[in-house]
C-alpha cells in the first residue's frame, strides 16, 4: 500500500510539473517582445508628440511659471528620470525619430551634404505598417521647408533631415506641413502619429517657460477634447529635446486616455525609450540596437 501511495503521489507531481511547463511555454510564445516588459495597455489609436526646448526637469516640474503643465500631471503620468541623449538640439531630434544620431553632432542645416541622416526612421516604419503620420511645424511658411524662416527653426524638424522623405517631393509635401493644418486634421482625420514642433517662442527656446506653458494651455485641451482622444484610446506625449549643459534630465509627460493618471515613474528612460515604446505599441521593428535595448515606458500607460 505504501509503495502504491508513493507511486500515485509521484505521478501527480509529474502531471503537475508537465502542466506548469506547458503553461510557461505558452506564455513565452504569446508574450510580446518589449525588451523584457510586457505591455498592459489597450491598442493605441493615435499618438501625438510635442517637443519643447532646452529645459531641465527642475525648471518645469513644480515651477509656478508652468501652472498648466503641473496641473496636467494630476491626470497624466510623469517620467521624472527621463534623459535627453546629447547636446545640441538636432542630434536629440534625430535620435528620437531614428534610434541614432546618424553622426550629426551640431545644429547644421539639412541643405549641407554632411547634415543628412541617411538612416531608416520612425516615419518609414509607420508607413510600412499601414499607419499614417504627419509632422506639424509651427510658422513653417510652406510644406517641406528646409530653411529657417522667422520663428521656424528647421533644426527642430527632424523629418527634413531624412533624404528618404525630402527626396520625394510628393511624400514630403503631404507629410511635413505647417502647424496651421493641425486644427483641421484634429477635427477631421488626425494621422495615427503626429509630431508637433512649436516655434522658437512657444517651445521655450527664445521665450520664457511661462510663454510656452500658456501655448500648451491653449493647444493641449483641444487635443484632449477631440474625438480622437474622447472616443479612442490615444496618447499625448510632451517632452523636451535637451536640458542644460550640466543637467540633461528633462520632463516627459504622458496625457490622454492611454496615460496612467496621477502617476510618477522613477525608472530611467531616454529618447530611445520613447521611440521603443512607440514601436512596441504598433508592433513596429526596432530601428537600431539603441532603441531595441532601451526600456519600454510601459508603467506610464493604462
N, C-alpha and C positions, 0 to 999 in steps of 0.2 A: 504493500500500500504506500509506504513512504517513497519507494522508487517511482511509483506511478504518479504520485502527487508532485514529486520533483520534476518529472518529465513534463507534466501539464504546465507547471509554472514556467519551465524553460521555454516551452512552445509559445505561451502567452507573451513572454518577454520578447521573444524573437518576432512575433507578429506585430507587437507594438513598435519595435525598432524599425521594421520594414515600413509601416505606415508613416512614422515620423520622417524617415528618409525620403519617401515619395513626396510628402508634403513640402519638405525643404527644397527638393529638386524642382517642384512645380513653382514655388515662389521665386527661385532663381531664374526660371525661364520667363516668367511673366513680369518681373520687376524691371522698370525702365532703367537704362544706363544713364545715371545722373551724377556720375563721379562719386558714388558712394552714398548719395542722398536720394531717397525715394520721394517723388513729388506727391503731395496730397491735395493739391488744388484741382478744381474742375477745369476743363478746357478753357483757354483764354480766347476770346473773340477778337479783341483789339488791344494793342499796346501803343501808348503814346509816351514818348521820351522827350523831356525838356532839359536841355543842358545850359546851366548858368555858368558864370565865370569867376575864377580866381578868388574863392573864398574858402578858408578852412572851416571845419565844422563849428569851432568855438565862436566864430563870428556870426553864425546863423542861429544855432540852437540856443535857446534861452535869451536871445538878443531882443530887446524891446523894439528895435528898429525893424524887426521882421515879424510883426504880430500875426499876419495871415499864415505864414509857414508854420509858426509854432501852434496856432490853433488847428491847422491841418493834421498835426501829429496826433491829436486826440482821437481822430477817426482813421488814421493811417498807420503806417509802420515806418520805423526809422532804423537804418543800419548805422549805428554810432561808431563802428570801427571799419568804415569803408574808406579805401585809399585810392587816390589817383596814382598814376604809374611813373610819371616823369615830369619834366618841365621842358619847354613851354607848352602852350595850348595844343597846337596841331598834333604832335605825336600822341597825345591822350585821345583826341577825337579819332584818329586813325586806329589806335589800339582798341578803342571801344567798339568800333564797327568792323574790324577785320581780324582781331586777335594778335596783331603785331604792329609795331611802329613802322615797319617796312623800310627801315633805315633812315627815316625822316627824323631830324633832331632839332629843327628850327621852325619858325612860323613863316616858311617860304611860300611863294606864290605858285599855284599849280601850272602856270604857263612855263615855268622853268623845267628843263628836261630832267633835272636831278630831284625834282619835287613832285614825283608821281608815285603812287602806291600801286605797283603792278602786282597786286595780290587779290585773291578772292575776298569778297566782303559779304556782310550780312544781307545786303540788297540782292546779291546774286542767289544766295541760298533761299531767301524768302520767295523770290520769283520762281525758282526751280521747284519749290514745294507747292506752288499754286496759290500762294498768298500774295496780297498786294501791299505796296509801300509808297510813301512819299516823304521827301524832305521839304519842310516849310521854313524858309529863311526870311526873317523879318527885314524889310527895307531892301531886299534884293530887287533891283529895278526890273529885271526880266528873268524868265526861267533860264536855268543853266548858266548863270552869270559867273564868270571865272575871275572877276576883278573886284577889288574893293570899291564901294560906292557909298558915300555918306557914312551912315552908321552901320552899313552892311560890311562885315568882315569875312572875306572868303575863307580865311583860315579856321573859322568856326563852322564851316560847312564841309564836312569830310567827304561827302559824295562827289564833290568837284575834283577830288584827287585820284579817283579811280578811272583809269583810261577805258576800262570796260563799259563805264557809264558815259563818260564825256565824249568818247569817240563815236557814239551812236547818238546823233543829234535828236532823233525822234524819241528814243528812250529817255535821254537826259531832260529834254523839254517837258516831257509828260510826267516826270517823277521828281525833279528838283525845281520847285516852284516857289514863288513869293508867298509869304505868310498870309497875305490878303486873301488867298484862296482857301485858307483853312476853315473859316466860318461857314463858307458854302458847303464844303465837304462834310463838316461836322453835322450840319443839318440835313445832309443828303446821304452820300455814300462815303463814309470815312474809310480810308485804307486800313487794312489789318495792322500795319505798322506805320506809325507817324513819328518822324524825328523833327523836333522843333528847335530852331536856332533863333533866339531873340536877338534884337540889335544890340549894339555896343553899350547902349544906355540901360535898356531893360534887362540885360544879362548881368548887370552889376559890375561890368568891366570899367566903363568910363564914369558911371554914375553910382550912387550910393546903394547900400543894401536896402534902404527904405524904398528907393525908386523901383528896384527890381521886385521887391515884395509887393508893392502896390500893383505892378503889372501882372504878377501872378494872381493877385486877389481879383483881378478883372477876368483873366483868361481861364484859370483853373475851374471856377464854378460853372462856366459854360460847358467845359468838357464833362464834368461830373454830372451835370444835369441833362446831358444829351441822351438820345435814345441808345446810342452805342454803349453807354455806361449804366443807364437805368433799366434797360431791357436785356442787356447782355452782360456776360461775366468778363469784364475788361479791366485793364491795369494802366494806371498813370504812374510814370517814374519821373521824379525831379532830382537831378544831381548836378554836380559842378565838375568842370573839366580838370581843375587842379586847385590846390590851396595856395600856400605861400612857400617861399624857398625852404624854410625850416620845418614846415608843417604841411604835409600833403594828405592829411586826413580830411576828407570832405563829407558833407551830408549826402545821403542817398535816401530818398523818401518814396515809399510806395503809397498810392492812394487809389480810391475806387473800390468797386465790389470785390475785386480779387485780392485786395490788400488785407492783411491781418490787422484788425482795428486796435488802436491804442497799444501797439507792440513795439518794443525796442530790442533790437538784436545786438549782442556783443560779439558775434562772430566776425572774424577778419575777412573782409571782402575787398574786391577791387573792380576796376572797369572790366577786367576779364571775367569776373564772376557774373556781372550783369549780362555780358554777352552770352556766357554759357547758360544762364537762366533762360534767356530768350530762345536759345537753340533748343533747350530741353522742352520748353512749353509747346513748341511747334514741331518737335521731332526733327530738327534740322541737324545735319552733321557738323561737328566742331570744325572751325576753320584752321586752327593751329593747335599745337600742344599746349600753348599758353591758356587758351580758353578751355580746352579739354580737361586740364588738370585743376582749373580754378573751381572752388566750391560753389555749388548752386545755392541761390538765395531762397531756398525752399521755406525756411521758417518765417519769411516775410509774407507768405501767401496764405490764402484760405480757399 
